[in-house]
């Protein structure tokens, strides 16, 4: 898992996703919807508050992999935050959110 999160930064995948998100503007495409979902899942998988997510595990859980990977998870989350503040992500996310049709 550590290598996966490390490669997201090293291979510029997160930066590329942010570039795609910044192209949303006023027109929402299926691609921009998927990109917003991918970014949110990388930032905080699934619903973000579940016990099984690596950054939600603690020392009482005796999960050795947490201690090995905790630093990389935080680095990835900080990298996403840094990239988000380089674009108008709030406007893009609001545009995507407003385009959703919950009746479908």
LODREN-900007 format. One record per residue (C-alpha): residue in one letter; z, y, x. Coordinates in steps of 0.001 Angstrom, whole numbers, padded with zeros to 6 digits, always signed. Layout:
AZYX
...
REM end
This chain:
X+000000+000000+000000
X+000714+002367+002860
X-002817+002030+004182
X-004307+002667+000749
X-002466+005969+000333
X-003130+006932+003945
X-006870+006334+003534
X-006944+008531+000423
X-006161+011425+002752
X-007944+010274+005906
X-011239+009505+004154
X-011055+012820+002253
X-011108+011039-001101
X-008477+013359-002557
X-010319+016425-001260
X-013560+015144-002785
X-011827+014559-006120
X-010508+018116-006071
X-014022+019368-005353
X-015322+017472-008379
X-012497+018819-010536
X-013239+022383-009479
X-016786+021985-010832
X-015428+021588-014370
X-015559+025305-015165
X-016188+025733-018868
X-018177+022533-019331
X-016323+019230-019503
X-018217+016133-018434
X-017121+012491-018562
X-016865+012701-014774
X-014399+015606-014889
X-012246+013712-017398
X-012141+010636-015172
X-011417+012741-012076
X-008450+014396-013808
X-007115+010969-014783
X-007561+009586-011261
X-005755+012563-009730
X-002846+012193-012139
X-002571+008451-011466
X-002613+008945-007703
X-000016+011690-008025
X+002264+009694-010289
X+000971+006286-011430
X+001002+005379-015088
X+003666+007509-016763
X+005466+008678-013648
X+008974+007710-014570
X+008917+003940-014495
X+011329+002062-012283
X+008619+000110-010485
X+006837+003080-008919
X+007447+003124-005167
X+009046+006576-005071
X+011379+005661-007938
X+012856+002708-006060
X+016072+003241-004223
X+018219+001565-001596
X+020121-000445-004183
X+016924-002232-005124
X+016636-003867-001679
X+012908-003294-001549
X+011952-003105+002106
X+008438-001914+001348
X+009857+001242-000193
X+011412+002308+003062
X+008210+001551+004944
X+006001+003466+002537
X+008186+006265+001114
X+007052+008803+003700
X+003364+008082+003043
X+003812+008432-000724
X+005397+011839-000265
X+002682+012902+002196
X+000032+011920-000345
X+001752+013830-003137
X+002110+016932-000933
X-001548+016679+000075
X-002560+016592-003594
X-000386+019643-004288
X-001945+021518-001366
X-005452+020689-002627
X-004588+021665-006203
X-003484+025114-005156
X-006870+025644-003524
X-008657+025499-006892
X-008131+026798-010434
X-006686+023469-011508
X-004690+024849-014419
X-007797+026309-016036
X-009751+023112-015397
X-007034+020914-016852
X-006664+023140-019922
X-010427+022978-020468
X-010354+019186-020177
X-007296+018902-022433
X-008836+021129-025120
X-012031+019073-025094
X-010259+015854-025989
X-010866+014549-029459
X-007947+012367-030496
X-009673+011218-033686
X-012033+009017-031684
REM end
